[in-house]
Amino acid sequence: MATVAVTSALALSLAACGSDDSDAADSGPTVTVTDSRGQEEVPLNPDSVVVFDMGVLDTLDTLGVDAVTGVAKGGATPSYLDKYAGDDYVGVGDLFEPDLEAIPRTEPDLIIVGGRSSEMHDTLEDAFDGVPVLDMSVDESSYFESARANARELAKIFEKSDEVDEIIAGQEKRVEAVREQADGAGRGLVLLTSGGEVTAYSVGSRFGFLHEDLGVEAATGELGDQETRHGEAISFEFVKKTDPDLLYVVDRDAAIGEEGKSAEEILDNALVRGTKAWKQEKVTYVDAEAWYIVVGGLTSMDTLIDEVEQSLS
């Protein structure tokens, strides 16, 4: 992440902002929540929240929270969250670098990072002394469990626990039904296309929830770097040799607004057409926003469940 230089004038404005917010937090009720770094005391029902994570933004939006005042812009905003790209919300940087001059305009009571933006946690904490900074990164090794835990913690802040419990209970029932459908339905493989290249994902990857949470048998063992949970660049010969019964395709370029060949064009070749998945019309071009951009949001998880359920029917 690029180093952010703060001028003396800006530092003074940040210090003033932090002091004001600290006083405000001390004067009102608080709640203790757990994020990926431990426990943090935050204001109950904060008036102004800055969000640097699309999964968190999804969950807050799903719960009807209207306290968001600043969001990460400059990248691909999911279509169903496009209202946050408008002028009603302050652009506070992107997912990798905060705009330290813009954030004070929101007079934040709470700042939330996660996933791609988690590396800016300490920068924000140092810059905005007195304003709590939560890191709601999803543990992709236990995707659904971690995302639900995060949703419950966020709900506590805004007194939305009843609402989130109802949503999660519904998801758990649907996940169980999908796991039953997946039993014996065949072997699945996730492919991500980007810039004309293809990467495969299996168990232990960022898309491992397909197997670990939703019960689809993996067509192959672990692939790629298990520490970063990235997949492995593969050839079309690999796809043909693996011969999955089910293919789930993530078009990264479409998700981030890049031009180039679509996933459908890239995979339409003799080797891929020779797989069981293609022959049985079991190639699912998934919602790339939900699978790639919005990690662990309540609505995005609904989409994951829906698409896998439909692929098995």
Sequence and secondary structure as in RCSB ss.txt:
>XXXX:A:sequence
MATVAVTSALALSLAACGSDDSDAADSGPTVTVTDSRGQEEVPLNPDSVVVFDMGVLDTLDTLGVDAVTGVAKGG
ATPSYLDKYAGDDYVGVGDLFEPDLEAIPRTEPDLIIVGGRSSEMHDTLEDAFDGVPVLDMSVDESSYFESARAN
ARELAKIFEKSDEVDEIIAGQEKRVEAVREQADGAGRGLVLLTSGGEVTAYSVGSRFGFLHEDLGVEAATGELGD
QETRHGEAISFEFVKKTDPDLLYVVDRDAAIGEEGKSAEEILDNALVRGTKAWKQEKVTYVDAEAWYIVVGGLTS
MDTLIDEVEQSLS
>XXXX:A:secstr
       HHHHHHHHHHHHHHHHHHHHS EEEEEETTEEEEEESS S EEE  HHHHHHHHHTT   EEEE  SS
   GGGGGGGSTTSEE B SSSB TTTGGGG  SEEEE GGGGGGHHHHHHHTTTS EEE    GGGHHHHHHHH
HHHHHHHTT HHHHHHHHHHHHHHHHHHHHHHTTS EEEEEEEETTEEEEE TTSTTTHHHHTT  EESSS  S 
TTTT  EE  HHHHHHH  SEEEEEEHHHHHT  S  HHHHH SHHHHTSHHHHTT EEE  HIIIIISTT HHH
HHHHHHHHHHHH 
